[in-house]
Amino acid sequence: AASAKIIDGKMVAKEIRDEITTEVSRMKDAIGVVPGLAVMLIGERKDSATYVRNKKKACESVGINSFEVRLPEDSAETEVLKFISDFNDDPAVHGILVQLPLPKHMNEQNILNAVSIEKDVDGFHPLNIGRLAMRGREPSFVPCTPKGCIELLHRYGFQIKGKKAVVIGRSNIVGMPAALLLQREDATVTIVHSRTQNPEQIVKEADIVISAVGQPDMVRGTWLKPGAVVIDVGINPVEVRRLPLVFFIFHDQARKVVSAITPVPGGVGPMTIAMLLSNTLSSAKRIHNFQ
Ligand code: NDP
């Protein structure tokens, strides 16, 4: 059987990190500014701690400063808000990231709203999401995972304009912004979620599939249109230790049908972090008016 082209997210992310490294040192040499990312981790979740560690390491690898704040699970929301407010005012900080999910007693909306939209490198502020949804408006930042999915399509030269795209999942952080981005790029977009009837029929029509469903091995090979391009926002077990490798697409079957697909690991995961670095660099450039 034919075998799909593998979309190498690890390689593309490395390319992007190299470009960022060059830009960070050019900026430092020209105006003496080093981009800085503040990362807040509240609570003791192991997966969140691993994500934060990886983000810090990634910053170091491209020369971006990182500032980490760790607060205990039972911290008060006001304490978190105080740190955010200080980071909003801190000229050494160009990006602020609050690792989700937050402890249950905290109000996610209050906390995400408190991040200055000019430093909202995760792109989760409602104003940034709102602008993403509106014609003729430009968000200051686009959420990293969906941005990474689109960047992979671009760098591999897959056409989006005019194509039928299906996004599986409608979360605020992946599915919904992925659908908005595809629409901005002139795809015709359908969103499949847990209440969708006959998802397989809908997925089967798609030229482009982005799967961000919270359920492993859901999409079978028989669901996919021959020649489709598939981006699987699966989970990387290297990033989240102790979890089994989780594909949201049934890869063995899919690879016989589609023309190209991202692997897990090595697909979307590394792109997410590369986009975070890219957003932080863009923020520093914008704040300092450096081109
Ligand atoms: P959520 O759990 O917030 O959202 C999952 C979505 O999948 C929901 O919209 C849900 O629908 C939908 N869904 C669940 N079951 C089905 C089903 N049977 N059929 C159709 N749709 C279904 O997850 P996230 O969006 O935050 O993340 C998606 C996955 O991607 C997660 O498992 C996460 O671990 C992974 N991820 C990977 C990243 C990476 O860098 N590789 C980064 C971020 C996330 P409904 O809205 O109706 O409930």
Residues whose N, C-alpha, C, O or C-beta is under 5 A from the ligand:
A	BS01	NDP	T145 G169 R170 S171 I173 V174 G175 V192 H193 S194 R195 A212 V213 G214 Q215 V233 G234 I235 V268 G269 T272
